[in-house]
Amino acid sequence: MVIGVLCSLMGCQAPVQPPIDLRVNELVAPVGLDAPQPRLGWRWEEGTPLRQTAYQLLVASEPDLLVPGKADYWDSGQVPSAQSQQIEYGGLALPPAKKVYWQVRSWDQAGQASAWSAPASWTTGFWTESQWQGHWISVASPPDSTAAFRLRRSLWLDEVPASAQVFFTGLGYGELFINGRKVGDRVMDPVFSDYEETVYYHGAEVAEWLQPGENVLGVL
């Protein structure tokens, strides 16, 4: 009874649910996104009685900088808008091949702010050809067989990083393996193109495939 009276007097409201399913160019945590001004979007749990009237976006180089006034790439401030999809990134120019963190909160029709969403991320691609620092790996002479062959290189890590990305390409379809495990579930990739004009690549987050000590990378 006391709680009911207090809520009636104070106008108690259910907390506004935070946005979920954060996407960049319709993708979840993409790696190698070569769009300098990607478009951001989010939604809410199904059945959430919310009519968004404003939002605020934070974009930063590190998760602990996702704080209003501290976000080093972009703090949109409170933007009056019902839009929750196709929001164009409007912050500082992003460096190539860099993991970027972001989150969002929204305001409802009563002017009540939600909690911040869980942080999400994307990793930028390369803006110019000269930024690609990888070198082609090939066999010393053409193989006698037409069967696919595997190229291998190894690297040593003192410890496994919290996050690691790989950017991979080849003239034709290829698959990347790290320590004997295929990276991702993509097939028939990168796509064919006119190799004298364009060579496509793709990226992946690979920290979970790495181990302390020697790591073997293979391309099939």
N, C-alpha and C positions, 0 to 999 in steps of 0.2 A: 504493500500500500504506500509506504513512504517513498520507495523507488519510483512508483508510478506517479505520485504527486510531483516529485522533483523533476522527472522527465517532462511532465506536462508544463511545469513552470519554466523550465530552462529550454524547452524546445529540443529535446534530444533527437539526434539524427544518427542513423547507421553510418559507420565510416565508409568513405568512398573507396571502392576497390581500386587497387593500382592497375595500370595498363599491363597487358601481357602480350606474348607472341610478337616481340619486337623484330622487325624485318627491315632489311636494307635492299632497295631495288627488288623487293618481293622475296628476298632470300634470307635465311637464318644464318647469321654469323658467316657471311661469305669471305673467302680468302682470295686475294688477287683481283679485287674489284677495281677496274681501271676507269672509274667514273669520278672525276674530281668533285662533283657536286651530286652525290647520290640522293635518292629519295627515301625518306624514312617513314615507317608506318607502325601502327600498333592496334590492338583491340582489347576487349574486356571479356571476362568470363561470360559465357552464354547465360542470359537471363538477368544480367546486371542492369538495374533500372537507372541508367545514367544517360543524360543528355549533355555531352561535353560543351562547355562554353569557352574554355581556354585551355592552353597547354604550356608547358615549359620543357625545353630540351637542353640537356647538358652533353657535351662531347669533349673528351679529354684524352691525353696521352697515357694516363695511368688511372686505374680504378679509384684510387684514393683522392683523385682530383675531381671526382664527380660530386661537387659541392657548389651550390650557388655562389658566385663570386670567385671561385677558384678554378673552374673548368677552363683549361688553357687553350682549347680550340674553339669552343662555342658555348655561350650561355645565351639562349634566345630570350630570356626573360619571360614574363607572362604574356602570351600572345592570345588575344581574344579571337577564337576561331572554333568552329565545330569540326574542322577537318582533322582526321586522324590517319589519313593515308596520303602518300605522294607528297610529303613535306620535303621540300628541297633543302639540303644542307646549306647553311648560310654563314658558316664560320670562316676561320683562317684557312689559307691554303694548306692542304695536308701533304706531308712528305710521302715519297713512294715507299712501297713495301713496308708499311708501318701498321701495327695493330692499334686500332682506335676503339675507345670504349665510350658507351653512351647510355643514357637512361632518360626517362620521361615521366612527368606527372601531369594530371589534368584536373580541371575544376568542373563541378557539376552545375546544374541549373540553379542551385541554391547558393552558389559561390563558395562551396566547400572544396578544398583541395584534397586530392587523393594522396596516399603515400607514394613514394617514388617506386617506379618499377624496379625489378631486378636488373642489374647492369647487363648490357649486351655488348656485342663487339662486331667489328668488321676489319678486314685487313686490306689496305689499299694495294693496288697493282702498280704498274710502271707507267709514268706519264709520257716518257719519250724512249725511243729505242736505245739511246746512249746510257740510260739508267740500268739496263739489263747487263749485269756483270758476269753472268754464267758463261762458260766456255763449252763448245760442242765436244762431246765424247763420242768416239767412233773406234772401229777396229782398224788395225794397221793396214789390212788389205781386204778386199771384198771376199766374203765367205763363198766356198764352193757350193754350199747348199742354199736352197731358197727358204729353208725353215727359219723360224724366228730364233734369234740368239739373244743372250742376256749380257749386258755390260754391268760391271760391278766396280764400285769404289768404296773405300772405308774411311771412316773418320773416328777420332777419339774424343770422348767427352769425360771430363773429370766428374761431372754431375749432370743430371738431367734438368734442363731448364723448365721453368713453369710453363712457358709457351714457346713454340718453335714452328715456323712455317717453311714450307718448301714450295718452290715454283718450278714447274716441270713442263718441258715441251719436247717435241721430236718431229721429224719430217715423216708423218704417218702416225698411225695409231700406236700407242704405247701404254705400258702399265709400270707403275713405280712400286718397288718393294723396299721395305726397311726391315732388316733383321729377319728376312724370310716371310714377312707379312705384307700382303698387298695393302697399299694406302688407298682408302676409300672404296666405293663400290661402282665407280664410273667405268664404262666400257666404251670402246670405239671413240677414244678421246686422246689427244686434242683432235678437233675436226680437221678435215682436209681443207686446203686453201691453195691459192696460187702462191707457192712458196717464194717466188721472186718478188712478191708484193707484200704478203702478210704471213706470219707464222703465229698461230694461236698458242696460248699456254693456259695452264690452270694451276691453282694453288690449293694447299691443304694445310690444316693444323696437324702437326705430327708429333707433338711432345709425348703422347701416349705410346708411340712406337719406339721411342728411344730408350737407351739404357746406359748406365755408367760404364766406361771403358770403350771397347771397340764397337762401332756400329757400321753395318754393311748396307749400302744402298745399291739396289739393283734395278735396272731398266730392261724390260722385255719388249 
